[in-house]
Amino acid sequence: MSSPAEKHAVVIGGGPAGLFAAERLRAAGLQVDLYETKGSPGRKFLIAGKGGLNLTHSDPRPLFDTRYRERQAQVGRWLDGFDAEALRRWAQGFGVDTYVGSSGRVFPVDRKAAPLLRGWVRRLKEQGVRFHVQHHWLGWNGDGSLRLRNEDGEIGVHADATVLALGGGSWPQLGSDGGWTTVLQQHGVAVAPLQSANCGFDIDWSTHFQQRHAGAPLKPVIAHWSDLQGQPQQLQGECVISEYGIEGSLIYALAADLRETLNRQGRAQLELDLVPGREEARLLADLGRPRKGRSFGEHLRRAAGLDAVKAGLLFEVLGKDAGNDLHAVARTLKRLPLRLLRPRPMAETISTAGGVRLEAMDDGLMLTALPGVFCAGEMLDWEAPTGGYLLTACYASGLRAAEGAITWLAQR
């Protein structure tokens, strides 16, 4: 049996899952080459850092695990090996201290991604990981070698074990274009269709409303919707009116239920409470005060505390004569209905759902159809809301796939 130093592992993809897999593989003594399709690794990681680099979340387990919805049991096993606290300790190893924000999200103190990524890549190179940028993975040759294309043409690379960390289908300009799905399906790997996740939704706004209010924040509001079991749900937060519809952190948190409802029923409705904390009866009484010659829009501002965009939404739903029926106004302000048409395209979403079905892999994330090939990160069939859960699972799955490869190679 050959020693670890004689074994060669290849990682395809330079995002967090791929980098973390490379780190663990190299620590086990394997020769490691990492291939990245763009000119440098971690492009999407850096984009995430523009919002402050939300590394993870302070939710305790098992609450943390529930954020992965139908896949919480499987992802929970990955987190057993590397959870939120482990991620914070790992970052501290680079001198990056973290703190918990008011929302429970965890950020580096300097809220920057670039210093952490630079230190990480530098350390991996010092440890002997060989980086190859501008290499696009194409699949396999007939002899089992990996097909890669660079600026000079196509090359073949032999590997004793391969970790694919190719991302989903969001932000394709950063390297994760989902093109790998066809290649894996051609080799008998079950892949769930990629879909938008953590996304906004299209709404058929009137031209007047769209031009007047696109870009305006809605806060605070309470969203009401039904989950996939038909149970009523609600969540308070903030969102944004966009030119095409509605987006923002509150909408992203509901996106999976809303998307799947659209998939199943062809329609989905979201209802917004525009005046949290004010009961309908009180609202009706407030609206019944004399206007004293003021416009109804001004009356809404004074009596109900509505800003321009919330008043605009009311008129969008009830029409310009809304003030003629105060009962309808009060009812609508507490449950303003929005008909969602479709999720936004994958190319502009934060993340995607779907990917390599976990049932197509063993517990070490090796593809049963392709022994010696492991997968990690967003290309797997799981999803989570924003808040640090996405990044944490990418790290944890990268470690899981690397350890699966190490165990598999040790048996050969």
C-alpha positions as CSV (number, residue, x, y, z in Angstrom):
1,M,0.0,0.0,0.0
2,S,1.4,3.4,-1.0
3,S,2.0,6.2,1.5
4,P,-0.1,9.3,1.6
5,A,2.7,11.4,0.0
6,E,2.5,9.2,-3.0
7,K,-1.2,9.7,-3.5
8,H,-2.4,12.6,-5.6
9,A,-5.7,14.5,-5.0
10,V,-7.2,17.1,-7.3
11,V,-9.6,19.7,-6.2
12,I,-11.7,21.4,-8.9
13,G,-13.0,24.8,-7.7
14,G,-11.4,27.5,-5.6
15,G,-14.3,28.6,-3.5
16,P,-14.5,28.0,0.3
17,A,-15.6,24.3,-0.1
18,G,-12.7,23.6,-2.5
19,L,-10.1,25.5,-0.5
20,F,-11.1,23.9,2.7
21,A,-11.0,20.4,1.1
22,A,-7.5,21.2,-0.2
23,E,-6.4,22.3,3.2
24,R,-7.6,19.0,4.8
25,L,-6.2,16.8,2.0
26,R,-2.8,18.4,2.2
27,A,-2.8,18.1,6.0
28,A,-3.2,14.4,5.5
29,G,0.1,14.3,3.5
30,L,-1.4,14.0,0.0
31,Q,-0.1,15.8,-3.0
32,V,-2.8,18.4,-3.9
33,D,-3.4,20.3,-7.0
34,L,-6.3,22.8,-7.1
35,Y,-7.8,24.0,-10.4
36,E,-9.8,27.2,-10.7
37,T,-11.7,28.4,-13.8
38,K,-11.2,32.1,-13.0
39,G,-8.0,34.1,-12.7
40,S,-7.9,33.8,-8.9
41,P,-9.7,31.7,-6.3
42,G,-12.4,32.9,-4.0
43,R,-14.1,35.4,-6.3
44,K,-17.6,34.8,-4.9
45,F,-16.2,34.8,-1.3
46,L,-14.9,38.3,-2.0
47,I,-18.2,39.4,-3.3
48,A,-19.9,38.1,-0.1
49,G,-17.3,40.2,1.8
50,K,-18.7,43.4,0.3
51,G,-21.7,43.1,2.6
52,G,-19.4,42.5,5.6
53,L,-18.6,38.8,5.2
54,N,-21.2,37.1,7.1
55,L,-19.1,34.0,8.1
56,T,-21.7,32.1,10.2
57,H,-24.5,32.5,12.7
58,S,-24.7,32.2,16.4
59,D,-27.8,30.0,16.4
60,P,-27.2,27.1,18.8
61,R,-27.6,23.6,17.5
62,P,-29.9,21.8,16.8
63,L,-31.7,25.1,15.8
64,F,-28.8,25.8,13.4
65,D,-29.4,22.5,11.6
66,T,-33.1,23.3,11.0
67,R,-32.1,26.1,8.6
68,Y,-31.2,23.4,6.1
69,R,-34.9,22.4,5.8
70,E,-35.4,18.9,4.3
71,R,-31.6,18.3,4.4
72,Q,-31.1,19.2,8.0
73,A,-30.2,15.6,9.1
74,Q,-27.5,15.2,6.4
75,V,-26.1,18.7,6.8
76,G,-26.2,18.2,10.5
77,R,-23.7,15.3,10.2
78,W,-21.4,17.6,8.3
79,L,-21.7,20.2,11.0
80,D,-20.8,17.5,13.6
81,G,-17.3,17.7,12.1
82,F,-17.2,21.4,11.6
83,D,-19.8,23.8,13.0
84,A,-20.1,27.5,13.5
85,E,-17.8,27.7,16.6
86,A,-15.2,25.7,14.7
87,L,-15.4,28.1,11.8
88,R,-14.9,31.1,14.2
89,R,-11.8,29.3,15.7
90,W,-10.5,28.6,12.3
91,A,-10.7,32.3,11.3
92,Q,-9.0,33.3,14.5
93,G,-6.1,31.2,13.4
94,F,-5.5,33.8,10.8
95,G,-5.7,36.6,13.3
96,V,-9.3,37.3,12.3
97,D,-11.5,37.9,15.3
98,T,-15.3,37.7,14.9
99,Y,-18.3,39.2,16.7
100,V,-22.0,38.5,16.8
101,G,-24.2,41.2,15.4
102,S,-27.6,42.2,16.6
103,S,-29.3,39.8,14.2
104,G,-27.2,36.9,15.5
105,R,-25.0,36.9,12.4
106,V,-21.3,36.5,12.8
107,F,-18.8,38.8,11.1
108,P,-15.1,39.5,11.2
109,V,-14.3,42.5,13.3
110,D,-13.0,44.4,10.3
111,R,-16.0,43.1,8.2
112,K,-13.6,42.3,5.3
113,A,-13.1,39.2,3.2
114,A,-9.9,40.0,1.4
115,P,-7.4,39.7,4.3
116,L,-8.8,36.3,5.3
117,L,-8.7,35.0,1.7
118,R,-5.2,36.3,1.1
119,G,-3.9,34.7,4.3
120,W,-5.7,31.5,3.5
121,V,-4.4,31.1,0.0
122,R,-0.9,32.1,1.1
123,R,-0.9,29.5,3.8
124,L,-2.1,26.8,1.5
125,K,0.7,27.5,-1.0
126,E,3.2,27.5,1.9
127,Q,1.8,24.1,2.9
128,G,2.4,22.8,-0.7
129,V,-1.0,23.1,-2.4
130,R,-0.4,23.8,-6.0
131,F,-2.8,26.3,-7.6
132,H,-3.7,26.4,-11.3
133,V,-6.0,29.3,-12.4
134,Q,-7.8,29.7,-15.6
135,H,-8.4,26.0,-15.9
136,H,-11.9,25.0,-16.9
137,W,-13.0,21.4,-16.0
138,L,-14.6,19.5,-18.9
139,G,-15.1,16.0,-17.5
140,W,-13.0,12.9,-18.0
141,N,-11.0,11.3,-20.8
142,G,-11.5,7.7,-21.8
143,D,-8.5,6.7,-19.6
144,G,-10.1,8.3,-16.5
145,S,-8.0,11.4,-16.4
146,L,-9.5,14.8,-15.8
147,R,-10.1,17.0,-18.9
148,L,-9.2,20.6,-18.3
149,R,-9.0,23.5,-20.7
150,N,-6.6,26.4,-20.3
151,E,-5.5,29.2,-22.5
152,D,-3.1,26.9,-24.3
153,G,-5.7,24.2,-25.0
154,E,-6.9,21.0,-23.4
155,I,-4.8,18.9,-20.9
156,G,-5.4,15.7,-19.1
157,V,-4.6,15.3,-15.3
158,H,-4.5,12.0,-13.5
159,A,-5.7,11.9,-9.9
160,D,-6.1,9.2,-7.3
161,A,-9.0,11.1,-5.8
162,T,-11.0,14.1,-7.0
163,V,-13.0,16.6,-5.1
164,L,-15.4,18.6,-7.2
165,A,-16.4,22.0,-5.6
166,L,-17.9,23.7,-8.7
167,G,-20.6,25.9,-7.1
168,G,-24.2,26.2,-8.1
169,G,-25.7,28.3,-10.8
170,S,-25.7,31.8,-9.2
171,W,-23.3,34.5,-10.2
172,P,-21.9,32.7,-13.3
173,Q,-19.5,35.5,-14.0
174,L,-17.6,34.5,-10.9
175,G,-17.2,30.9,-12.1
176,S,-20.2,28.9,-10.9
177,D,-22.2,28.5,-14.1
178,G,-23.8,25.1,-13.4
179,G,-22.3,23.7,-16.6
180,W,-21.1,20.6,-14.7
181,T,-24.7,19.3,-14.3
182,T,-24.7,17.8,-17.9
183,V,-21.3,16.2,-17.5
184,L,-22.2,14.4,-14.3
185,Q,-25.6,13.3,-15.6
186,Q,-23.9,11.8,-18.6
187,H,-21.9,9.7,-16.1
188,G,-25.0,8.4,-14.4
189,V,-25.1,10.9,-11.5
190,A,-28.5,12.0,-10.3
191,V,-28.8,15.8,-10.3
192,A,-31.8,17.8,-9.1
193,P,-32.4,20.8,-11.4
194,L,-30.8,24.0,-10.2
195,Q,-33.2,26.7,-9.1
196,S,-33.1,30.2,-7.7
197,A,-32.7,30.4,-3.9
198,N,-32.3,33.5,-1.7
199,C,-33.9,35.4,-4.4
200,G,-36.4,38.1,-5.2
201,F,-39.7,37.6,-7.0
202,D,-41.4,39.3,-10.0
203,I,-44.6,41.2,-9.4
204,D,-46.6,43.0,-12.1
205,W,-46.3,46.5,-10.7
206,S,-48.1,49.4,-12.5
207,T,-45.8,51.7,-14.4
208,H,-46.6,54.5,-12.0
209,F,-45.8,52.5,-8.9
210,Q,-42.6,51.1,-10.4
211,Q,-41.3,54.4,-11.5
212,R,-42.1,56.1,-8.2
213,H,-41.1,53.5,-5.7
214,A,-38.4,51.2,-7.1
215,G,-35.5,51.0,-4.7
216,A,-37.6,52.0,-1.7
217,P,-37.2,50.0,1.5
218,L,-40.2,48.5,3.3
219,K,-39.6,48.4,7.1
220,P,-40.7,47.0,9.3
221,V,-43.3,44.7,7.9
222,I,-44.6,41.2,8.8
223,A,-44.8,38.7,6.0
224,H,-47.6,36.1,6.1
225,W,-47.4,33.0,3.9
226,S,-48.2,29.3,3.9
227,D,-45.4,26.7,4.1
228,L,-45.4,23.6,1.9
229,Q,-47.6,21.7,4.4
230,G,-50.2,24.5,4.0
231,Q,-49.5,25.8,7.5
232,P,-49.7,29.6,8.1
233,Q,-46.3,31.2,8.8
234,Q,-45.2,34.8,9.7
235,L,-41.9,36.6,10.0
236,Q,-41.0,40.2,10.7
237,G,-38.2,41.9,8.8
238,E,-37.3,44.3,6.0
239,C,-37.5,44.1,2.3
240,V,-37.1,46.4,-0.8
241,I,-39.4,47.3,-3.6
242,S,-37.5,46.7,-6.9
243,E,-38.3,47.6,-10.5
244,Y,-39.3,44.0,-11.2
245,G,-41.0,43.1,-7.8
246,I,-39.7,42.6,-4.3
247,E,-36.4,41.5,-2.7
248,G,-34.4,41.8,0.4
249,S,-33.5,39.7,3.5
250,L,-37.1,39.1,4.6
251,I,-38.0,37.8,1.1
252,Y,-34.9,35.6,0.9
253,A,-35.8,33.9,4.2
254,L,-39.2,32.8,2.6
255,A,-37.9,32.2,-0.9
256,A,-37.8,28.4,-0.7
257,D,-41.4,28.1,0.4
258,L,-42.6,30.7,-2.1
259,R,-40.6,29.1,-5.0
260,E,-41.9,25.6,-4.3
261,T,-45.5,26.9,-4.0
262,L,-45.1,28.4,-7.4
263,N,-43.6,25.2,-8.7
264,R,-46.5,23.1,-7.3
265,Q,-49.5,25.4,-7.8
266,G,-48.3,27.9,-10.5
267,R,-49.1,30.8,-8.2
268,A,-48.1,32.1,-4.9
269,Q,-49.4,34.9,-2.7
270,L,-47.5,36.8,0.0
271,E,-49.3,39.1,2.4
272,L,-47.7,42.0,4.2
273,D,-48.7,43.6,7.5
274,L,-47.6,47.2,6.8
275,V,-48.3,48.4,10.3
276,P,-46.9,45.9,12.8
277,G,-48.0,46.6,16.4
278,R,-51.2,48.3,15.4
279,E,-54.4,46.2,15.5
280,E,-57.0,46.5,12.8
281,A,-59.6,48.0,15.1
282,R,-57.3,50.7,16.3
283,L,-56.1,51.4,12.8
284,L,-59.7,51.8,11.7
285,A,-60.3,54.3,14.5
286,D,-57.2,56.2,13.6
287,L,-58.2,56.4,10.0
288,G,-61.7,57.6,10.9
289,R,-60.4,60.9,12.3
290,P,-61.3,64.0,10.4
291,R,-59.0,64.7,7.5
292,K,-59.4,68.5,7.8
293,G,-59.0,69.0,4.1
294,R,-55.9,66.8,3.7
295,S,-55.4,64.4,0.9
296,F,-56.0,60.7,1.8
297,G,-52.2,60.0,1.2
298,E,-51.3,62.7,3.8
299,H,-54.1,61.4,6.1
300,L,-52.5,57.9,5.9
301,R,-49.1,59.4,6.9
302,R,-50.5,61.3,9.9
303,A,-53.1,58.8,11.1
304,A,-51.4,55.5,10.4
305,G,-47.7,56.4,10.1
306,L,-47.4,55.2,6.5
307,D,-44.5,56.4,4.5
308,A,-44.8,57.1,0.7
309,V,-44.0,53.5,-0.4
310,K,-46.5,51.9,2.0
311,A,-49.2,54.3,0.9
312,G,-48.2,53.6,-2.7
313,L,-48.7,49.8,-2.1
314,L,-52.1,50.4,-0.7
315,F,-53.2,52.4,-3.7
316,E,-51.6,49.8,-6.0
317,V,-53.9,47.2,-4.5
318,L,-57.1,49.2,-3.8
319,G,-56.9,51.8,-6.5
320,K,-56.9,55.6,-6.3
321,D,-60.3,55.7,-4.6
322,A,-59.1,53.6,-1.6
323,G,-60.2,56.2,0.9
324,N,-63.9,55.6,0.2
325,D,-63.8,52.3,2.2
326,L,-61.9,52.6,5.4
327,H,-62.7,49.1,6.5
328,A,-61.0,47.8,3.3
329,V,-58.1,50.1,3.9
330,A,-57.5,48.9,7.5
331,R,-57.9,45.2,6.4
332,T,-55.5,45.6,3.5
333,L,-52.9,47.4,5.6
334,K,-52.8,44.4,7.9
335,R,-52.8,41.8,5.1
336,L,-51.8,43.5,1.8
337,P,-51.8,40.8,-0.8
338,L,-49.0,40.5,-3.4
339,R,-49.2,38.0,-6.3
340,L,-45.8,36.6,-7.1
341,L,-45.2,35.6,-10.7
342,R,-41.8,33.9,-10.6
343,P,-38.5,33.8,-8.9
344,R,-35.7,36.0,-10.3
345,P,-33.2,34.3,-12.7
346,M,-30.5,32.2,-11.1
347,A,-27.7,34.3,-12.6
348,E,-28.6,37.2,-10.2
349,T,-29.5,35.3,-7.1
350,I,-27.4,34.8,-4.0
351,S,-27.4,31.0,-4.2
352,T,-29.2,28.1,-5.9
353,A,-31.1,25.1,-4.8
354,G,-30.8,21.7,-6.4
355,G,-27.6,20.0,-7.5
356,V,-26.0,16.6,-6.9
357,R,-28.6,14.6,-5.0
358,L,-27.3,13.4,-1.6
359,E,-28.8,10.0,-2.3
360,A,-26.3,9.7,-5.2
361,M,-23.4,9.8,-2.7
362,D,-22.2,7.8,0.3
363,D,-21.8,9.3,3.7
364,G,-18.3,10.6,2.8
365,L,-19.8,12.5,-0.2
366,M,-18.3,10.1,-2.8
367,L,-20.4,9.6,-5.9
368,T,-21.6,6.0,-6.0
369,A,-21.5,6.1,-9.8
370,L,-18.0,7.5,-9.9
371,P,-15.8,5.9,-7.2
372,G,-13.0,8.2,-6.1
373,V,-14.9,11.4,-7.1
374,F,-16.3,13.5,-4.2
375,C,-18.4,16.6,-4.3
376,A,-18.8,19.5,-1.9
377,G,-20.3,23.0,-1.5
378,E,-23.2,24.6,-3.3
379,M,-23.2,22.0,-6.1
380,L,-24.9,19.6,-3.7
381,D,-28.7,19.4,-3.3
382,W,-29.3,21.5,-0.2
383,E,-30.2,25.1,0.5
384,A,-30.3,27.5,3.4
385,P,-31.3,31.2,3.9
386,T,-28.7,33.9,4.1
387,G,-27.2,34.6,7.6
388,G,-24.0,32.6,7.5
389,Y,-25.6,29.2,7.1
390,L,-24.6,28.9,3.4
391,L,-20.9,29.5,4.0
392,T,-20.8,27.3,7.1
393,A,-22.2,24.3,5.2
394,C,-19.8,24.9,2.3
395,Y,-16.9,24.7,4.7
396,A,-18.3,21.7,6.5
397,S,-19.0,19.8,3.3
398,G,-15.5,20.6,2.0
399,L,-14.1,19.0,5.1
400,R,-16.5,16.0,4.8
401,A,-15.5,15.3,1.2
402,A,-11.8,15.6,2.0
403,E,-12.1,13.2,4.9
404,G,-14.1,10.9,2.7
405,A,-11.3,10.9,0.1
406,I,-8.6,10.3,2.7
407,T,-10.5,7.3,4.1
408,W,-11.2,5.9,0.6
409,L,-7.5,6.3,-0.4
410,A,-6.3,4.7,2.8
411,Q,-8.2,1.5,1.8
412,R,-6.6,1.2,-1.6
